[in-house]
Amino acid sequence: MKKVFVAGGTGFIGPYIIEEFLTRGFEVNVLVRHPSRKDRLPSGARPLLGDPLRPGPWQEVCFSSQVVINLVGANIFSRWTPAYKRLIRETRVQATKQIVVALREGAVLLNASAVGFYGADRGEEEVTEEASPGKDFLAEVCQAWEREALEGEKRGARVCLMRFGIVLGRDGGALKKMLLPFRLGLGGPLGSGNQWFPWIHIKDLCRAASFLAENDALSGPFNFVSPGIVRQKEFVKALARVLRRPAIFPVPGFILKLFFGELAALFLGGVKARPQRLLEHKFRFQFPEIEEALKDLLKKSPEKR
Ligand SMILES: NC(=O)c1ccc[n+]([C@@H]2O[C@H](COP(=O)([O-])OP(=O)(O)OC[C@H]3O[C@@H](n4cnc5c(N)ncnc54)[C@H](OP(=O)(O)O)[C@@H]3O)[C@@H](O)[C@H]2O)c1
């Protein structure tokens, strides 16, 4: 049986990806840094205690795996003090370094990254994987993170860089944060709402990850965003329609800046990212349209994960 090793699998995206590979018949070992986080894992996954930022016995399990998935990173939704910014960067770069030294020849590394690679705001430019990197803090973090992952090629591994857009899933991430104000009828666009909103349905993210794992010819960066990109105000309208609630309360930019400081740039800017390489390689999105994606995510009697 093929073995998958996952680091950073105890957060929002991890359990969905783990489930995807379990369903496809893989043995899935997951690095867990606190025993209490084992409860987050789908049944069938094998937890393994250890710290991804430090060498440890977990690296032997990583070395014995054909597929390695790295999702480690301190959550960016916190106040960006200088110390927290260091943590955002170091958790990503250090974990990737420790994973890369434990890659075997012929393995594939699927490494998380973000469309933040291109910078928080690219205006109206259509951004494919060939676009130049941005210059802001997150763009620089993504570049350092990707550089470290690409070191895996020197060990004979195939490296795929998953540049995630805004991941929409039921159990966490951006959608969960937005639901309460919308359900209370207090939703609305952020700033002007004209900024591009590069979203992806979590099911398509998981399917695209296994597509990359199973296609030996594929490597390098891939934009993990839906081809049906919308502006933030269109996303808000679709969400309001699906929830049957109004969305008439815009959140002014200065309020976001007051509450979130530097992080506000992420909500007020946008990247019109296109999944050029996934489309070129004939990956088929199950949810290319925002309204269908939201209907699926918010349906009343949800199937389990
Ligand atoms: N969600 C999105 O929309 C999105 C968009 C673009 C990029 N991404 C990137 O994709 C990756 C996964 O996203 P996610 O939403 O699943 O993130 P998440 O819910 O915040 O989970 C992050 C994972 O990293 C681990 N981690 C956090 N701080 C750590 C530390 N100090 N030392 C070691 N491990 C640490 C967490 O472990 P614990 O469970 O033990 O805390 C968890 O397993 C992240 O790197 C994120 O930046 C996500």
The ligand as a Gaussian input file, in Angstrom:
#p B3LYP/6-31G(d) Opt

LIG

0 1
 N       -7.027000      28.144000       4.757000
 C       -6.738000      28.915000       3.714000
 O       -7.645000      29.553000       3.130000
 C       -5.307000      29.010000       3.219000
 C       -5.043000      29.866000       2.137000
 C       -3.740000      29.971000       1.662000
 C       -2.713000      29.219000       2.258000
 N       -3.006000      28.416000       3.311000
 C       -1.876000      27.669000       3.935000
 O       -2.146000      26.273000       3.971000
 C       -1.640000      25.697000       5.177000
 C       -2.759000      24.957000       5.891000
 O       -3.817000      25.878000       6.115000
 P       -4.920000      25.660000       7.267000
 O       -6.006000      26.632000       6.980000
 O       -5.215000      24.223000       7.428000
 O       -4.085000      26.193000       8.535000
 P       -4.378000      25.950000      10.096000
 O       -5.771000      25.518000      10.327000
 O       -3.910000      27.175000      10.809000
 O       -3.403000      24.708000      10.453000
 C       -2.020000      24.865000      10.427000
 C       -1.263000      23.610000      10.819000
 O        0.072000      24.045000      11.174000
 C        0.384000      23.613000      12.500000
 N        1.116000      24.638000      13.246000
 C        0.696000      25.873000      13.585000
 N        1.633000      26.502000      14.321000
 C        2.650000      25.624000      14.452000
 C        3.904000      25.681000      15.130000
 N        4.285000      26.739000      15.842000
 N        4.713000      24.594000      15.095000
 C        4.330000      23.491000      14.421000
 N        3.145000      23.373000      13.753000
 C        2.323000      24.440000      13.778000
 C       -0.953000      23.383000      13.180000
 O       -0.765000      22.442000      14.230000
 P       -1.741000      22.445000      15.540000
 O       -3.032000      21.828000      15.106000
 O       -0.982000      21.603000      16.500000
 O       -1.880000      23.874000      15.963000
 C       -1.817000      22.855000      12.033000
 O       -1.611000      21.468000      11.861000
 C       -1.058000      26.839000       6.015000
 O        0.331000      26.849000       5.900000
 C       -1.676000      28.082000       5.393000
 O       -0.839000      29.220000       5.447000
 C       -4.268000      28.283000       3.808000

